[in-house]
Amino acid sequence: MAAPPVLRRRRKALAGCAAAMALTATGCGGDDEFSLPDWHAPGQNARVGDIMIRYAHVAEPQGGPWQPGDDVPAYVWLYNKGDKDDRLVGASTPNAASVDVVDADGEKVADGVSLPENKLVELERGKTHLVLRDVRETIRGGDFMKFTMKFENAGSVTFDIQAQVPVYDKSPSPTG
């Protein structure tokens, strides 16, 4: 005996939902094997070729916004998921006269940053990082600007980079 029409419609609807869920789950994976931590780190993400750009951000301004003429640090993680080495050879933004790669002491690194195959390179405070030289306008925490990174093999990518919003001490003040 055939199922009643209502039951057939329910079965078709259930099968349709299952198919839609399967198709949705298939699209969730991607080829992005570099998993991100479960915390909300500052910064923007981008990709060019085999280079994955993670947490790109301008350092938070301390005691007020960055002013025209300031040299402003920028931090980023770079992951080369390729099977050959690459190199960060330059960066630029219309908001600064230049962007330099500097070592932990602030000295300019002339030959860029080596990105070994299948490795993460962290350009952070206290390590090799980027510096926006002679910024052209005031930069407040939360502001965005165009930022271009150029790699020897992967090519160039332009994306918006954000100035990190300052986090102030939340402890109570002595006056209450």
NORHUMO-V380048 format. One record per pair of residues at least 12 apart in sequence whose C-alpha atoms are under 7 Angstrom apart, sorted by the first residue. I is the first residue (numbers start at 1). J is the second residue. D is the distance in Angstrom with one decimal. If there is no record, write none. Layout:
i=<I:I>
j=<J:J>
d=<D:D>
//
This chain:
i=<41:42:42:42:43:43:43:43:43:44:44:44:48:48:48:48:49:50:50:50:50:51:51:51:51:51:52:52:52:53:53:53:53:54:54:54:55:55:56:56:56:56:57:57:57:57:57:57:57:58:58:58:58:58:58:59:59:59:59:59:60:60:60:60:60:61:61:61:65:65:65:65:66:66:66:67:67:67:68:68:68:68:68:69:69:69:70:70:70:71:71:71:71:71:72:72:72:73:73:73:74:74:74:75:75:75:75:76:76:76:77:77:77:77:78:78:78:79:79:79:79:80:80:80:80:80:80:81:81:81:82:82:83:83:84:85:85:85:86:86:86:86:86:86:87:87:87:87:87:87:88:88:88:88:88:88:89:89:89:89:89:89:90:90:90:91:91:91:92:92:92:93:93:93:94:95:95:95:96:96:96:96:96:97:97:97:98:98:99:99:99:99:100:100:100:101:101:101:102:102:102:102:103:103:103:104:104:104:140:141:141:141:141:142:142:142:142:143:143:144:144:144:144:145:145:145:146:146:146:146:147:147:147>
j=<55:55:57:164:55:56:57:161:162:56:57:161:154:155:156:157:154:80:81:82:154:78:79:80:81:154:78:79:80:76:77:78:79:76:77:78:76:77:75:76:77:161:74:75:76:161:162:163:164:73:74:75:162:163:164:72:73:74:163:164:141:163:164:165:166:140:141:166:138:139:140:141:138:139:140:137:138:139:134:135:136:137:138:134:135:136:133:134:135:131:132:133:134:135:131:132:133:130:131:132:129:130:131:123:124:129:130:122:123:124:120:121:122:123:120:121:122:118:119:120:121:115:116:117:118:119:120:117:118:119:117:118:117:118:117:115:116:117:114:115:116:151:152:153:112:113:114:115:151:152:112:113:114:150:151:152:111:112:113:150:151:152:112:149:150:148:149:150:147:148:149:146:147:148:146:135:136:137:132:133:134:135:136:133:134:135:132:133:130:131:132:133:130:131:132:129:130:131:128:129:130:131:127:128:129:126:127:128:163:163:164:165:166:162:163:164:165:162:163:160:161:162:163:160:161:162:158:159:160:161:159:160:161>
d=<6.5:5.7:6.7:6.6:4.0:4.6:4.6:6.8:6.3:5.0:6.6:6.0:6.0:6.8:6.8:6.0:4.8:5.7:5.4:5.0:6.5:6.7:5.7:4.7:6.4:6.7:5.8:5.0:6.4:6.9:6.0:4.9:6.6:6.0:5.0:6.3:5.4:6.2:5.7:4.2:6.9:6.3:5.6:5.6:6.6:5.5:5.2:5.8:6.3:6.1:4.2:6.4:6.0:4.4:5.9:7.0:5.5:5.5:6.0:5.7:6.0:5.9:4.5:5.6:5.2:6.8:6.3:6.4:6.4:5.5:4.5:6.9:5.6:4.9:6.4:6.5:4.6:6.6:6.6:5.1:4.9:4.7:5.6:4.1:5.1:6.4:6.9:5.2:5.6:6.4:5.6:4.6:5.4:6.5:5.4:5.0:6.6:5.9:4.4:6.2:6.6:5.1:5.7:5.4:5.0:5.9:6.3:6.3:5.2:6.6:6.9:5.8:4.4:5.8:5.7:5.2:6.3:7.0:5.7:4.3:6.2:6.2:6.6:5.4:5.2:5.6:6.6:6.2:4.5:7.0:5.5:6.0:5.3:6.8:5.0:5.7:4.5:4.7:6.3:5.0:6.4:6.9:6.0:5.8:6.6:5.5:4.5:5.2:5.5:5.3:5.5:5.0:6.6:6.1:4.5:6.4:6.9:4.8:6.8:5.8:5.4:6.1:6.8:6.0:5.1:5.4:4.3:5.9:5.9:5.2:6.7:5.9:4.7:6.3:7.0:5.7:5.3:6.6:5.8:5.7:5.6:4.1:5.3:5.7:5.5:6.4:6.0:5.3:6.6:5.5:4.5:5.8:5.6:5.3:6.6:5.8:4.6:6.4:5.5:5.6:6.0:7.0:6.1:4.1:6.5:5.0:4.3:5.1:6.7:5.0:5.2:4.0:6.2:6.0:5.2:5.8:5.2:5.6:5.4:6.0:5.4:4.3:6.4:5.3:5.5:6.5:6.7:5.7:4.6:6.2:5.5:5.8:6.0>
//
